[in-house]
Amino acid sequence: MAKLTVEKVNKLIDELMGNVSMVARTLNVDRSTVYSFMAKHPSVKAKLDESREKMIDNVESKLYSKALDGDTTAMIFFLKTQG
């Protein structure tokens, strides 16, 4: 089993876009081990939260662009969730 460090886990969270399963697989540990590590290291949890927020922001931007381009489905979804 790989020794977990804040730097190593944070780097993988960035590289794997917040996918905890992939982080765990890459480190050859269980997901629960990664979550336990995050509980002991708030900066790692913050990195995961930041990564997931970035994913949401990227998708929101893409959805908004599609809505502005006239994609009816995107416009309806946007208005139902934001309007």
Secondary structure as UniProt FT lines:
FT   HELIX           6..15
FT   TURN            16..18
FT   HELIX           20..27
FT   HELIX           31..40
FT   HELIX           42..68
FT   TURN            69..70
FT   HELIX           72..82
//
